[in-house]
Amino acid sequence: MALSPPVSVVAYVYQDPLLEPDVTPIAWGQPLDRIYWDRGDRTQLAQLLQDCHTGSITLLVLRRLKDLGDTVTAISECCWQLHQLGVQICSLAAVPPNGVPTGVPLSPAEVLRSLAADPPQVHGQAIQRGHARNRLQAIPPPGKAPYGYRRRKDRYVVDRATAPVVKDFFEQFLLYGSLRRAVRYLQQKYGKRIAVSTGRRWLTHPVYRGDLAYRQGEIIPDTHPALLSREEAAQVDRLLRRNRRLPPRTASAPRSLAGLVFCGECQCPFRTVQVTAPRRAQTYVYLRPAACPHRPHCPSLRYEQVLEKTIAAVCQELPVAVAGLSNAGLEQMRQQLTTAQSQKQAILAQLPSLVMQGILDEETAALRAYKVRNELATLQMQQAQLPPPNLTTIAQTVSLPQFWLDLSEVERRFYLREFIQQIQIIRSNHVLSDRLSSEAWQIRLVFIF
C-alpha cells in the first residue's frame, strides 16, 4: 500500500460568518500542501493540532495570529502547543518585532510581542457580533429612530405626530420638484426648520421607503411601513437626477424655461430677466444670454415667444421621440428584473423548509436570507431607475396643446424638465443684431432620452 506524501507546509484560516461573510483570495507567498478552513467554530483547528502530533507539519502559515483564538490567552496557549510540537508559525499580518520582516517564522517571544502590539479587541468584536446578529434579524441599527418613526421592540413604527410632516414634505417636492421650496413649506406650515441637506437626506434615505440601511451600505427591503411608495420614490429619484444638472437657484426658479434655454452655436445659457418701463406697471420678461462670446452678443428674446414655440415643438416632436425609444428593450429589461426578483423571493420562501429538514442550520439560513434580501433591494433599485412603463400614454397627454394652457408656470417647469434637457436657439441667419423677429430664429429640443 502506497503511503501518502508527508505534509510540511499548511495554512489555517478562521472566518467569523457574522463579521466576515466573504473572504477574498489570499496570497500566501509560498506553495501549500493543505489549507485548514474554519467557519464559525474551530473544528479544523483541532484537526490541525491532531495532525501536528504525527510530525508531518513543519510550518503553519496564518493570515493573522487572531485566527488561533478569541483572546490573548487562547492564542498564546495554541502557539505554545504548536511550538512544543516543533511547528513554526508564520503570520502574514503580524506586527514585525525588533525589525523582523513580515512573513518569516516567529519565535514564541516574538508571537507574544506581536500580540501585545496588536491585541484582539474582545469587547469590540462582541459588540460587532451583536450588531451583526441584529442585521440578520432585520432589527434597526442602534440609535434614535428617524424623524417620522418610533422604535418599538425590533422594528420601526409610524409616529402619528411627525409622519404627516414628512409625508407633506414629500408631496410638496413631488408637486413642484423644488427641494428648497419644500423646506420653506415645512417652516411656514408646521414651524419645522430643517436644512436643505436634511431634506435631501429625507428624499434619498431608504428608511422612508420601508427599507433598512446599515453602515456597510447594505439595504434590507420591506422591513417596516413606508412613508414613500415605490412609485413615488422612483419619481423622487428622477427629479433629483434632473435637478442635479441645473444650478441650485435655477432648480427652484419660478419660470418654467429657467435653466433650459441655450444658444445653438456657442452654447451660452440664457437667463430670465424681468424689466419694467418707467412709470408703468406692466412688466416684460426676456431671455438674455449670460456670457455670449460674440460681439455684439446674441440678442435677447421675448420669453412668451420662446415658451409658445417650445410648447408647439413639444406637442409635435415628443410623441415621435418616445416612439423612437426601444420599448421592446426596456420591456425585456423590466421583465428580466421582475423574474430575478421572483427568483429571490422563491429562495427566501424555501429557507424555512430547508431548516426544518436539517439541510441548513438557523445561522446559515439567516446569513443566506440576509444576502438574498440585499440582492433583492439592489434589483428593486435598478427597476426603479427605468423609465415609467406608461411613458407612451404620458407623451400622448403632454402632446395636446390644451394640456399646457391650464398649467401654471411651476407646473410647466415640472413637465418641461421631465422630458427636455436643452432648448437650443437656432438663428435663421448669421447676422447678429440687438433684436430679432420671431421669424429669424427657431428652437431645437434636446430630449433627455
Salt bridges, closest charged atoms under 4 A:
ASP16 OD2 - ARG129 NE 2.66
GLU20 OE2 - ARG63 NH1 2.88
GLU20 OE1 - ARG64 NH2 3.22
ASP51 OD2 - ARG34 NH1 3.34
ASP67 OD2 - ARG63 NE 3.50
ASP67 OD1 - ARG64 NE 2.84
ASP70 OD1 - ARG42 NH2 3.37
ASP70 OD1 - ARG129 NH2 3.93
ASP118 OD1 - LYS66 NZ 3.64
ASP159 OD1 - ARG150 NE 3.94
ASP168 OD2 - LYS189 NZ 3.12
ASP211 OD1 - ARG230 NH2 2.80
ASP222 OD1 - ARG230 NH2 2.92
ASP237 OD1 - ARG209 NH2 2.94
GLU265 OE1 - ARG427 NH2 2.90
GLU265 OE2 - HIS430 ND1 3.45
GLU304 OE1 - ARG302 NE 3.79
GLU331 OE1 - ARG334 NH1 3.39
GLU375 OE1 - LYS344 NZ 2.65
GLU409 OE2 - ARG412 NH1 2.85
GLU418 OE2 - ARG238 NE 3.60
